[in-house]
Amino acid sequence: MKTSVTIGQVPTGWDIDTNLASIETVVSHSQPDDVVLLPEGALSGYAPDLSPLDTLDPRQLAEAIETVAELARLRGVHLFCGSLVLEDGAWWNAALHFTPSGDRWSYRKINLAVNERPVLRAGAELPTRRVPQPWGDLVVGVQLCREIRYPEQWQHLARSGAAAFVFLTNAASPEAVPGLWRSHLISRAAENQRFVFAVNLADPRQHCPSMVVSPRGEVLAELPSGETGTLRVTVDLAEVTDWNLDQQRRDVLDLRYHPAARRPADGSSVARPTA
């Protein structure tokens, strides 16, 4: 049960045509059936200041989404690409999955950053996603950026059947503690005994690496910080196990996901402790 992952660490400016060119370059390094990752906001653009959304052309973005879908179809890959999207009359921070067959799916970020809350609407679901591979379906859970700080979301996805986490971020802050987010990624992999496929933007200030982590917490490959680049890694899903999760004392504390429960500030779902 081997799967190959292609990760593209690219800039995420507000010029959609430039972003498309970067995405095309990353896809050109992939092979059929690869799981291809692009950063949070890779298509639309993204930055702490979201005011450029006021002038972003929704029609141009919609056409770019069609172009990316065609790229995935022609290359025969599963492409996970971050983008701000306009749906249901609101802007969302989403991870878009484009398949070789033309199917599409999206995950909407549920734990929005402070700068996002006045502008974006939060999602309210933590679904898993099936990614067809030659040997069967790879089940993944998708998380975006600051959701690395909420391990209960990752555990819920693991318990829902995810064998790997797809993590797209846009993390470039000079105020971040060096190495902290790298440690978080290793922890999310090791505590759940799942693979982590992580991609960040290329930025001199980036504080989260683009890398692949094994269920043992071993970093299998990592791109140089701040540089534009692509890496391709093949992993064996037979390494995934529930050994840790099966030993959890759920008679003492059990975190269960309640889709109907919302945080007043941003609409996020919460996990409630039950005995």
C-alpha positions in Angstrom: 0.0 0.0 0.0 2.4 2.6 -1.2 1.5 6.2 -2.0 3.7 8.9 -3.5 3.3 12.5 -2.4 4.5 15.6 -4.3 4.8 18.8 -2.2 5.2 22.2 -3.7 6.6 25.0 -1.5 5.7 28.1 -3.5 4.9 31.8 -2.9 1.3 32.8 -2.5 0.8 36.3 -3.8 -2.4 38.0 -4.9 -1.8 37.6 -8.6 -3.8 34.6 -9.7 -2.0 34.1 -13.0 1.4 34.0 -11.2 -0.1 31.5 -8.7 -1.3 29.3 -11.6 2.1 29.3 -13.1 3.6 28.1 -9.8 1.0 25.4 -9.5 1.7 24.2 -13.0 5.4 23.9 -12.2 4.7 21.8 -9.1 2.3 19.5 -11.0 4.9 19.0 -13.7 7.1 17.3 -11.1 4.4 14.8 -10.2 3.6 11.3 -11.5 0.1 9.7 -12.1 -1.8 8.9 -8.9 0.5 11.2 -6.8 -1.1 13.1 -4.0 0.0 16.7 -4.8 0.0 19.4 -2.1 0.0 23.2 -2.6 -0.1 25.7 0.3 -3.0 27.5 2.0 -4.2 30.2 -0.4 -2.0 29.0 -3.2 -4.5 29.7 -5.9 -6.3 32.9 -4.7 -3.4 34.3 -2.8 -3.3 34.8 1.0 -1.7 37.1 3.6 -2.4 38.4 7.1 -3.9 41.4 5.5 -7.0 40.1 3.6 -8.1 43.5 2.2 -7.1 42.5 -1.4 -10.2 40.3 -1.3 -12.1 43.5 -1.9 -10.8 43.7 -5.4 -10.2 40.0 -6.2 -12.2 39.1 -9.3 -14.4 36.1 -8.5 -14.8 35.2 -12.2 -11.1 35.1 -12.7 -10.7 32.9 -9.6 -13.5 30.6 -10.9 -11.7 30.2 -14.2 -8.5 29.5 -12.4 -10.2 26.7 -10.4 -11.3 25.2 -13.7 -7.7 25.4 -15.0 -6.4 23.6 -11.9 -9.1 20.9 -12.2 -7.9 20.3 -15.8 -4.3 20.1 -14.7 -5.2 17.4 -12.2 -7.1 15.5 -14.8 -4.5 15.7 -17.5 -1.6 14.7 -15.1 -3.7 12.0 -13.5 -3.0 13.3 -9.9 -4.9 14.1 -6.8 -4.3 17.8 -6.2 -4.9 19.4 -2.8 -4.7 23.2 -3.3 -5.5 25.9 -0.8 -7.6 28.9 -1.9 -10.0 31.5 -0.6 -13.3 30.7 -2.3 -16.6 32.6 -2.8 -19.5 30.3 -2.1 -23.0 30.8 -0.8 -22.4 34.5 -0.8 -19.4 34.4 1.6 -15.7 33.9 1.4 -14.2 30.7 2.9 -10.7 29.5 3.5 -10.7 26.1 1.8 -8.6 23.2 0.8 -9.7 22.0 -2.7 -9.3 18.4 -3.8 -9.2 17.9 -7.6 -9.2 14.3 -8.8 -8.0 12.6 -12.1 -11.6 11.8 -12.9 -12.7 15.4 -12.6 -14.4 15.0 -9.2 -14.0 17.9 -6.7 -14.3 18.2 -2.9 -13.5 20.9 -0.4 -12.7 21.3 3.3 -13.6 24.6 4.9 -11.4 25.7 7.8 -13.3 25.6 11.0 -10.8 27.3 13.4 -10.2 30.7 11.8 -7.4 33.0 12.7 -8.2 36.3 14.4 -7.5 38.3 11.2 -9.8 36.0 9.2 -12.9 36.2 11.4 -14.2 39.6 10.3 -13.8 38.6 6.6 -14.3 34.9 6.2 -17.0 32.4 7.3 -15.9 29.3 9.3 -16.7 25.8 8.4 -18.5 23.4 10.8 -17.5 19.9 9.8 -14.4 17.6 10.1 -14.9 15.1 7.2 -12.4 12.6 5.9 -11.7 12.2 2.2 -11.1 9.1 0.2 -8.3 9.3 -2.4 -8.3 6.4 -4.8 -5.0 4.7 -5.3 -4.0 1.7 -7.5 -4.2 -0.5 -4.3 -7.4 0.9 -2.9 -8.6 4.1 -1.2 -6.3 6.2 0.9 -8.4 8.0 3.5 -7.0 11.4 4.5 -8.0 14.2 7.0 -7.3 17.8 5.9 -6.3 20.6 8.2 -5.4 24.2 7.6 -2.8 26.4 9.3 -3.6 27.3 12.9 -5.6 24.1 13.2 -2.2 22.5 14.0 -2.9 23.9 17.6 -6.0 21.7 18.0 -4.9 18.1 18.4 -8.4 16.9 19.2 -9.4 17.7 15.6 -6.6 15.5 14.3 -7.5 12.7 16.7 -11.1 12.9 15.5 -9.9 12.5 11.9 -7.7 9.6 12.9 -10.5 7.8 14.7 -12.7 8.5 11.6 -10.4 6.4 9.5 -7.8 8.8 8.2 -4.4 7.1 7.5 -2.7 10.4 6.7 -3.1 14.1 7.4 -3.0 16.7 4.6 -1.8 19.9 6.1 -1.8 23.1 4.1 -0.5 26.3 5.8 0.5 29.9 5.2 2.7 30.4 8.2 5.3 33.1 8.0 5.6 35.2 11.1 8.8 36.6 12.6 7.2 36.5 16.0 6.7 32.7 16.0 8.9 30.6 18.3 11.5 28.8 16.0 10.8 25.1 15.7 7.5 25.1 17.4 5.3 24.3 14.5 7.8 21.7 13.3 7.4 20.0 16.7 3.6 20.2 16.4 3.7 18.3 13.1 5.9 15.6 14.5 3.6 15.3 17.5 0.4 15.1 15.4 2.0 12.2 13.4 3.4 10.3 16.4 0.5 10.6 18.8 -2.0 9.4 16.1 0.5 7.1 14.4 -0.5 8.6 11.0 1.5 10.1 8.2 1.6 13.9 8.0 2.0 15.5 4.6 2.6 19.2 5.2 3.2 22.1 2.9 3.9 25.8 3.6 4.4 28.8 1.4 7.9 29.8 0.3 8.8 32.9 2.4 12.0 34.0 4.2 9.9 34.3 7.4 8.2 30.9 7.2 8.0 29.2 10.6 6.5 25.9 9.6 8.3 23.4 7.3 7.1 21.6 4.2 7.8 18.0 5.0 6.6 14.4 5.3 6.5 12.7 8.8 6.0 9.0 9.4 3.7 7.5 12.0 6.7 7.0 14.2 7.4 10.7 14.2 10.4 10.4 11.8 10.9 13.2 9.3 11.2 11.4 6.0 11.8 14.5 3.8 11.9 18.3 4.3 12.3 21.3 2.0 14.7 24.1 2.9 13.0 26.9 4.7 12.2 30.0 2.7 13.0 28.6 -0.7 10.7 27.7 -3.6 11.0 24.0 -4.2 9.3 20.6 -4.7 9.9 17.2 -3.1 8.4 13.8 -3.9 8.3 11.0 -1.4 6.8 7.5 -1.5 5.4 6.1 1.8 4.1 2.7 2.9 0.7 3.0 4.5 1.3 -0.4 6.2 3.1 1.7 8.9 -0.1 3.2 10.1 -1.4 1.7 13.3 -4.0 2.2 16.1 -1.6 0.9 18.8 -1.6 4.3 20.7 -5.3 5.1 20.2 -6.4 1.7 21.3 -4.7 2.2 24.7 -6.4 5.5 25.3 -8.3 5.7 28.6 -11.7 6.6 27.1 -13.4 5.5 30.3 -11.8 8.6 32.0 -12.0 11.2 29.2 -13.6 10.8 25.8 -13.6 13.6 23.3 -16.5 13.2 21.0 -17.3 15.4 18.0 -20.6 17.2 18.0 -21.3 18.8 14.5 -24.1 20.9 15.9 -22.0 22.5 18.6 -20.6 25.9 17.5 -18.2 28.4 19.0 -20.0 31.8 19.3 -16.9 33.7 17.9 -16.3 31.9 14.7 -18.8 29.1 14.2 -16.3 26.3 14.9 -17.4 22.9 16.0 -16.2 21.7 19.4 -15.4 18.5 21.2 -17.1 18.0 24.5 -15.6 15.8 27.2 -17.8 12.9 28.3 -17.2 10.2 30.9 
